[in-house]
């Protein structure tokens, strides 16, 4: 079984997320590891953040729809990885 499968299935790895300094983390192998979203938001340039904010203002309701699609993709990937 892969480490990812263990992280998802094994309570020892923990799947309860925690917030550290405003960023989402997951306890994996006894250590808090930053979420992919937290990592990406930390490395994108300020200009990208500003464009995303403007896009959100220009497209009311689309952020929620994008979140729904992202959740679906995440769940599909997890199901695929778990077989």
Kinemage of the C-alpha trace (Angstrom):
@kinemage 1
@onewidth
@group {chain A} dominant
@subgroup {mainchain}
@vectorlist {calphas} color= white
{ca unk a 1} P 0.000 0.000 0.000
{ca unk a 2} L 1.356 3.436 -0.915
{ca unk a 3} L 2.124 6.179 1.588
{ca unk a 4} L -0.781 8.176 0.140
{ca unk a 5} L -3.151 5.269 0.681
{ca unk a 6} L -1.852 4.899 4.234
{ca unk a 7} L -2.329 8.608 4.867
{ca unk a 8} L -5.927 8.386 3.710
{ca unk a 9} L -6.857 5.096 5.346
{ca unk a 10} L -4.730 4.733 8.484
{ca unk a 11} L -5.869 6.664 11.586
{ca unk a 12} L -2.236 6.628 12.779
{ca unk a 13} L -1.428 9.088 9.999
{ca unk a 14} L -4.351 11.299 10.956
{ca unk a 15} L -6.611 13.053 8.498
{ca unk a 16} L -7.939 15.854 10.685
{ca unk a 17} L -6.740 19.130 9.298
{ca unk a 18} L -5.285 21.794 11.535
{ca unk a 19} L -4.594 25.469 10.937
{ca unk a 20} L -1.092 26.728 11.652
{ca unk a 21} L -0.387 30.423 11.103
{ca unk a 22} L -3.522 30.681 8.965
{ca unk a 23} L -2.525 27.799 6.662
{ca unk a 24} L -4.200 24.389 6.444
{ca unk a 25} L -2.053 21.419 7.475
{ca unk a 26} L -2.658 17.686 7.762
{ca unk a 27} L -0.897 15.527 10.357
{ca unk a 28} L 0.941 12.886 8.335
{ca unk a 29} L 3.364 10.527 10.050
{ca unk a 30} L 3.256 12.599 13.221
{ca unk a 31} L 4.181 15.864 11.470
{ca unk a 32} L 1.926 18.652 10.227
{ca unk a 33} L 2.327 18.947 6.454
{ca unk a 34} L 0.995 21.961 4.573
{ca unk a 35} L -1.874 21.447 2.146
{ca unk a 36} L -1.222 21.840 -1.570
{ca unk a 37} L -3.388 24.969 -1.602
{ca unk a 38} L -1.359 26.480 1.239
{ca unk a 39} L 1.895 25.783 -0.574
{ca unk a 40} L 0.664 27.175 -3.894
{ca unk a 41} L -0.765 30.309 -2.298
{ca unk a 42} L 2.580 30.923 -0.632
{ca unk a 43} L 4.573 30.862 -3.856
{ca unk a 44} L 2.319 32.683 -6.308
{ca unk a 45} L 3.232 36.280 -7.099
{ca unk a 46} L 1.161 39.138 -5.694
{ca unk a 47} L 0.052 40.013 -9.224
{ca unk a 48} L -1.620 36.595 -9.554
{ca unk a 49} L -3.388 37.074 -6.226
{ca unk a 50} L -4.666 40.467 -7.358
{ca unk a 51} L -5.894 39.065 -10.709
{ca unk a 52} L -7.743 36.278 -8.889
{ca unk a 53} L -9.379 38.790 -6.549
{ca unk a 54} L -10.506 40.889 -9.497
{ca unk a 55} L -11.791 37.788 -11.318
{ca unk a 56} L -13.802 36.916 -8.219
{ca unk a 57} L -15.369 40.391 -8.184
{ca unk a 58} L -16.123 40.227 -11.913
{ca unk a 59} L -17.686 36.733 -11.708
{ca unk a 60} L -20.087 36.571 -8.742
{ca unk a 61} L -20.881 33.018 -7.638
{ca unk a 62} L -18.172 31.457 -9.789
{ca unk a 63} L -15.816 30.923 -6.841
{ca unk a 64} L -18.362 28.612 -5.214
{ca unk a 65} L -18.894 26.712 -8.474
{ca unk a 66} L -15.120 26.370 -8.895
{ca unk a 67} L -14.905 25.044 -5.331
{ca unk a 68} L -17.573 22.455 -6.093
{ca unk a 69} L -15.666 21.325 -9.193
{ca unk a 70} L -12.411 21.198 -7.231
{ca unk a 71} L -13.998 19.051 -4.530
{ca unk a 72} L -15.332 16.680 -7.192
{ca unk a 73} L -11.876 16.405 -8.813
{ca unk a 74} L -10.221 15.832 -5.422
{ca unk a 75} L -12.694 13.074 -4.528
{ca unk a 76} L -12.320 11.428 -7.948
{ca unk a 77} L -8.505 11.434 -7.631
{ca unk a 78} L -8.713 9.978 -4.138
{ca unk a 79} L -11.080 7.208 -5.303
{ca unk a 80} L -8.745 6.433 -8.208
{ca unk a 81} L -5.653 6.271 -5.974
{ca unk a 82} L -7.405 4.031 -3.478
{ca unk a 83} L -8.499 1.694 -6.262
